[in-house]
Amino acid sequence: MNKLFISPSPHIHSGDSIEKNMYGVLIALIPALLCSILLFGIGAIIVSLTAVLSCLFFEYMIQTFLLKKRASIFDGSAIITGLLLAFNVPSNLPVWIIIIGALVAIGIGKMSFGGLGCNIFNPALVGRVFLLISFPVQMTTWPLVEGISTAYIDAQTGATPLALLKEALHTGQSVSDFLTSETFIGYRSMLLGNIGGSLGEGSAIAILIGFCYMLFRKIITWHIPVSIFATVIVFAGILHLSNPDQFVDPFFHLLSGGMMLGAIFMATDYVTSPMSQKGMIIFGVGIGILTVVIRVFGAYPEGMSFAILIMNAFTPLINRYCKPTRFA
């Protein structure tokens, strides 16, 4: 009797699954979601629900009627895409623009490559960048923090700290003049989330709570976020020391814009990031450098989204360079 059975890998199951990890990420996003509702009120709820429901709808329709296969909308990936898309747009963005962004994120960013596990770019960032290029005015009109407000389209608007810094430097002010002016809200407000911007530019503390949860649950590893933060601190710190009147300190970069959200929840996407630890560190260093370069020398005040998408394109090369050691 033959007692030897040969089967394909994996031979040992860790207990993880797509659904388990995806819903774990959703749990980690809850503090940031609650913070965005507290900061932006009804607008955050409308934008988040619209983005999530639209992503679920488009994924179901594309899988059912175009790809002719069973829909997998309950694995959690479409919900995450919708929520991250919402976190990358203003809380007063019109519903019809959000729906277009969801269609691009799911239809182009995800399903055109074959669905979950096949896309080479982060779908939420594909939708965000498409909206930024197509609707620049609406995507850069930032509501001010008004607490639990019922205002949506008519919410008061203002500039983000990154935009204010870019404008100050353009008009000839020094960094020290900007940091001591009345227009700068202070590092404490940036840490707590009392700043205008997209939903995901809220409290850094809330995002870090989600980061700690995912590390504890081993949903992600520290390599990509920490390498991004370390690179930004070193690179921006060198620039600041070389000319403190022209370049802002690294902590401003860490607490402003989509730095925290991008490094923790978007750059760590399983599909679009490298597989090896060495590759993850290279990936994170690239994102950190590109983000600072775009913010400091580029036309856009923010550079996190572009940096992640650029490094997504390099992921196959990084994986090829950082192959794991073969045991046989």
C-alpha positions as CSV (number, residue, x, y, z in Angstrom):
1,M,0.0,0.0,0.0
2,N,1.4,3.4,-1.1
3,K,1.4,5.7,1.9
4,L,3.4,8.5,0.2
5,F,1.2,11.3,-1.1
6,I,2.7,14.2,-3.1
7,S,0.7,17.4,-3.3
8,P,1.5,21.0,-4.3
9,S,2.4,23.6,-1.7
10,P,1.6,25.1,0.7
11,H,2.1,22.1,3.0
12,I,1.7,24.1,6.2
13,H,-1.2,26.5,6.7
14,S,-0.6,29.5,9.0
15,G,-4.3,30.1,9.6
16,D,-4.4,33.3,7.7
17,S,-6.9,34.0,5.0
18,I,-7.8,36.9,2.7
19,E,-11.0,37.6,4.6
20,K,-9.2,37.5,8.0
21,N,-6.5,39.9,7.0
22,M,-8.8,42.3,5.1
23,Y,-11.3,42.6,7.9
24,G,-8.3,43.0,10.3
25,V,-7.3,46.0,8.2
26,L,-10.8,47.4,8.4
27,I,-10.8,47.1,12.2
28,A,-7.5,49.0,12.2
29,L,-9.1,51.8,10.1
30,I,-11.9,52.3,12.6
31,P,-10.1,54.8,14.9
32,A,-9.2,56.9,11.8
33,L,-12.8,56.7,10.5
34,L,-14.3,57.7,13.9
35,C,-11.8,60.6,14.0
36,S,-12.7,61.8,10.6
37,I,-16.4,61.8,11.5
38,L,-15.7,63.8,14.7
39,L,-13.6,66.3,12.7
40,F,-15.7,66.7,9.5
41,G,-19.1,65.6,10.5
42,I,-21.8,64.5,8.0
43,G,-19.5,65.0,5.1
44,A,-17.2,62.2,6.3
45,I,-20.1,59.8,6.6
46,I,-21.5,60.7,3.1
47,V,-18.1,60.4,1.4
48,S,-17.2,57.1,3.1
49,L,-20.6,55.4,2.5
50,T,-20.6,56.5,-1.1
51,A,-17.1,55.3,-1.8
52,V,-17.6,51.9,-0.1
53,L,-21.0,51.2,-1.7
54,S,-19.8,52.3,-5.1
55,C,-16.7,50.0,-5.0
56,L,-18.9,47.1,-3.9
57,F,-21.4,47.7,-6.7
58,F,-18.8,48.1,-9.5
59,E,-16.8,45.0,-8.3
60,Y,-20.0,42.9,-8.3
61,M,-21.1,44.1,-11.7
62,I,-17.8,43.7,-13.4
63,Q,-17.2,40.2,-11.9
64,T,-20.7,39.0,-12.6
65,F,-21.4,40.5,-16.1
66,L,-18.0,41.1,-17.6
67,L,-15.7,38.5,-16.2
68,K,-18.5,35.9,-15.8
69,K,-17.3,34.6,-12.5
70,R,-18.6,34.5,-9.0
71,A,-18.5,37.9,-7.2
72,S,-16.1,38.1,-4.2
73,I,-17.4,41.4,-2.8
74,F,-17.5,40.0,0.8
75,D,-13.7,39.2,1.0
76,G,-13.2,42.8,2.4
77,S,-10.9,44.0,-0.4
78,A,-13.5,46.2,-2.1
79,I,-14.6,47.7,1.2
80,I,-11.0,48.6,2.0
81,T,-10.5,50.2,-1.5
82,G,-13.6,52.3,-1.0
83,L,-12.7,53.4,2.5
84,L,-9.1,54.3,1.5
85,L,-10.4,56.1,-1.5
86,A,-12.7,58.1,0.9
87,F,-9.7,58.8,3.1
88,N,-7.9,60.4,0.1
89,V,-10.5,62.9,-0.9
90,P,-12.1,66.0,0.8
91,S,-15.2,65.6,2.9
92,N,-17.2,67.9,0.7
93,L,-16.5,66.1,-2.6
94,P,-19.7,65.8,-4.7
95,V,-21.2,62.3,-4.7
96,W,-21.0,61.9,-8.5
97,I,-17.2,62.5,-8.5
98,I,-16.8,59.9,-5.7
99,I,-18.6,57.4,-7.9
100,I,-16.4,58.1,-10.8
101,G,-13.3,57.6,-8.6
102,A,-14.7,54.3,-7.3
103,L,-15.3,53.1,-10.9
104,V,-11.7,54.0,-11.9
105,A,-10.3,52.4,-8.7
106,I,-12.2,49.1,-9.2
107,G,-12.6,48.9,-12.9
108,I,-9.1,50.2,-14.0
109,G,-7.0,49.9,-10.9
110,K,-8.1,46.4,-9.9
111,M,-10.3,44.4,-12.3
112,S,-8.5,45.4,-15.6
113,F,-5.5,43.4,-14.2
114,G,-7.6,40.4,-13.3
115,G,-8.9,41.3,-9.8
116,L,-7.5,40.8,-6.3
117,G,-3.9,39.6,-6.3
118,C,-3.2,40.6,-9.9
119,N,-3.2,44.5,-9.8
120,I,0.1,46.2,-9.9
121,F,-1.0,49.5,-8.6
122,N,-2.9,50.3,-5.4
123,P,-6.5,50.7,-6.6
124,A,-7.5,53.4,-4.2
125,L,-4.5,55.5,-5.2
126,V,-5.3,55.0,-8.9
127,G,-8.8,56.4,-8.3
128,R,-7.4,59.3,-6.2
129,V,-4.8,60.4,-8.7
130,F,-7.3,60.1,-11.6
131,L,-9.7,62.4,-9.7
132,L,-6.9,64.8,-8.8
133,I,-5.9,65.2,-12.4
134,S,-9.5,65.3,-13.7
135,F,-11.1,67.4,-11.0
136,P,-8.2,69.5,-9.5
137,V,-10.4,72.3,-8.1
138,Q,-12.8,69.9,-6.3
139,M,-10.0,67.7,-5.1
140,T,-8.0,70.6,-3.6
141,T,-10.9,72.4,-1.9
142,W,-10.4,71.4,1.7
143,P,-13.1,71.8,4.3
144,L,-12.0,73.2,7.6
145,V,-12.4,71.2,10.8
146,E,-15.8,72.1,12.3
147,G,-16.5,69.2,14.6
148,I,-19.8,67.3,14.3
149,S,-21.1,69.5,11.5
150,T,-24.1,69.0,9.3
151,A,-22.5,71.0,6.5
152,Y,-21.5,69.1,3.4
153,I,-21.2,70.9,0.1
154,D,-21.4,74.3,1.9
155,A,-18.7,73.6,4.5
156,Q,-16.1,76.3,5.1
157,T,-12.9,75.6,3.2
158,G,-9.2,76.4,3.6
159,A,-5.7,75.3,2.7
160,T,-3.7,72.4,4.2
161,P,-0.4,72.9,6.1
162,L,1.5,71.6,3.1
163,A,-0.3,74.0,0.7
164,L,0.2,76.9,3.1
165,L,3.9,76.1,3.4
166,K,4.3,75.9,-0.4
167,E,2.5,79.3,-0.8
168,A,4.6,80.9,1.9
169,L,7.9,79.8,0.4
170,H,6.6,80.9,-3.1
171,T,6.0,84.4,-1.8
172,G,9.4,84.7,-0.3
173,Q,8.8,83.9,3.3
174,S,11.2,81.7,5.2
175,V,10.3,78.5,7.0
176,S,10.8,80.1,10.4
177,D,8.5,83.0,9.4
178,F,5.8,80.5,8.4
179,L,6.1,78.4,11.5
180,T,5.7,81.5,13.7
181,S,2.9,83.0,11.7
182,E,-0.8,82.9,12.5
183,T,-1.6,80.7,9.5
184,F,0.4,77.8,11.0
185,I,-1.8,75.8,13.3
186,G,1.0,74.1,15.3
187,Y,2.4,70.6,15.6
188,R,-0.1,69.7,18.4
189,S,-3.0,70.3,16.1
190,M,-1.3,68.4,13.4
191,L,-0.8,65.5,15.8
192,L,-4.4,65.5,17.0
193,G,-6.0,66.1,13.6
194,N,-7.3,69.6,14.0
195,I,-6.4,70.5,10.4
196,G,-8.1,70.8,7.1
197,G,-7.5,68.2,4.4
198,S,-8.7,64.8,3.2
199,L,-10.4,62.4,5.6
200,G,-7.2,60.4,6.1
201,E,-5.2,63.5,7.0
202,G,-6.9,63.5,10.4
203,S,-5.4,62.5,13.7
204,A,-1.9,60.9,13.4
205,I,-2.6,59.3,16.7
206,A,-5.7,57.4,15.4
207,I,-3.7,56.1,12.4
208,L,-0.8,55.0,14.7
209,I,-3.4,53.1,16.9
210,G,-4.4,51.2,13.8
211,F,-0.7,50.6,13.0
212,C,-0.1,49.1,16.4
213,Y,-3.1,46.8,16.0
214,M,-2.0,45.5,12.7
215,L,1.5,44.8,14.0
216,F,0.1,43.1,17.1
217,R,-2.2,40.9,14.8
218,K,0.8,40.4,12.4
219,I,-1.3,41.6,9.5
220,I,1.7,43.7,8.3
221,T,5.3,44.0,9.3
222,W,7.2,47.1,10.4
223,H,9.6,47.1,7.4
224,I,7.7,49.4,5.0
225,P,6.3,52.0,7.4
226,V,9.4,52.3,9.5
227,S,11.7,52.5,6.4
228,I,9.5,55.3,5.0
229,F,9.5,57.3,8.3
230,A,13.2,56.8,8.8
231,T,14.0,57.9,5.2
232,V,11.8,61.0,5.5
233,I,13.5,61.9,8.8
234,V,17.0,61.5,7.4
235,F,16.5,63.1,4.0
236,A,14.3,65.9,5.2
237,G,16.6,66.4,8.2
238,I,19.6,66.8,5.9
239,L,17.8,69.4,3.8
240,H,16.6,71.2,6.9
241,L,20.1,71.4,8.4
242,S,21.6,72.6,5.1
243,N,19.1,75.5,4.8
244,P,16.6,75.8,7.7
245,D,15.0,78.9,6.1
246,Q,14.1,77.0,2.9
247,F,13.4,73.5,4.0
248,V,11.0,72.5,6.8
249,D,12.0,70.1,9.6
250,P,11.2,66.3,9.1
251,F,8.5,66.2,11.8
252,F,6.4,68.6,9.7
253,H,6.6,66.1,6.8
254,L,5.7,63.2,9.1
255,L,2.6,64.9,10.5
256,S,1.3,66.6,7.4
257,G,-0.6,65.3,4.4
258,G,-1.1,61.6,3.7
259,M,2.3,60.5,5.1
260,M,0.9,58.4,8.0
261,L,-2.1,57.0,6.1
262,G,0.0,56.2,3.0
263,A,2.9,54.6,4.8
264,I,0.8,52.4,7.1
265,F,-2.3,51.5,5.1
266,M,-1.5,52.0,1.4
267,A,2.2,51.2,0.9
268,T,1.8,48.0,2.9
269,D,-0.7,46.6,0.4
270,Y,0.2,42.9,0.0
271,V,-0.3,42.8,-3.8
272,T,1.6,45.9,-4.8
273,S,4.5,45.8,-2.3
274,P,7.6,43.5,-2.3
275,M,7.5,40.1,-0.7
276,S,10.9,39.9,1.0
277,Q,12.0,42.0,4.0
278,K,15.0,43.4,2.1
279,G,12.7,44.3,-0.8
280,M,10.2,46.0,1.6
281,I,13.0,48.2,3.0
282,I,14.1,49.2,-0.5
283,F,10.5,49.9,-1.4
284,G,10.0,52.1,1.7
285,V,13.2,54.0,1.2
286,G,12.2,54.8,-2.4
287,I,8.8,56.1,-1.2
288,G,10.3,58.2,1.4
289,I,12.8,59.9,-0.9
290,L,10.3,60.4,-3.7
291,T,7.7,61.9,-1.3
292,V,10.2,64.5,0.0
293,V,11.5,65.3,-3.5
294,I,8.0,65.9,-4.8
295,R,6.9,67.9,-1.8
296,V,10.0,70.1,-1.8
297,F,10.9,70.5,-5.4
298,G,7.6,69.6,-7.2
299,A,4.6,71.6,-8.1
300,Y,2.2,69.6,-5.9
301,P,2.3,70.2,-2.2
302,E,1.7,66.5,-1.5
303,G,3.7,63.6,-3.0
304,M,2.8,60.5,-1.1
305,S,0.3,59.1,-3.6
306,F,2.6,59.6,-6.6
307,A,5.6,58.1,-4.7
308,I,3.7,54.9,-3.8
309,L,2.4,54.5,-7.3
310,I,5.9,54.9,-8.8
311,M,7.3,52.4,-6.4
312,N,4.4,50.0,-7.1
313,A,5.7,50.0,-10.7
314,F,9.2,49.0,-9.4
315,T,7.9,46.2,-7.2
316,P,8.4,43.4,-9.8
317,L,12.0,44.5,-10.3
318,I,12.6,44.6,-6.5
319,N,11.1,41.1,-6.2
320,R,13.4,39.9,-8.9
321,Y,16.4,41.4,-7.2
322,C,15.5,40.3,-3.7
323,K,14.8,36.7,-4.3
324,P,14.6,34.5,-1.2
325,T,17.2,31.8,-0.6
326,R,16.4,28.5,-2.2
327,F,16.7,25.5,0.1
328,A,17.0,22.9,-2.7
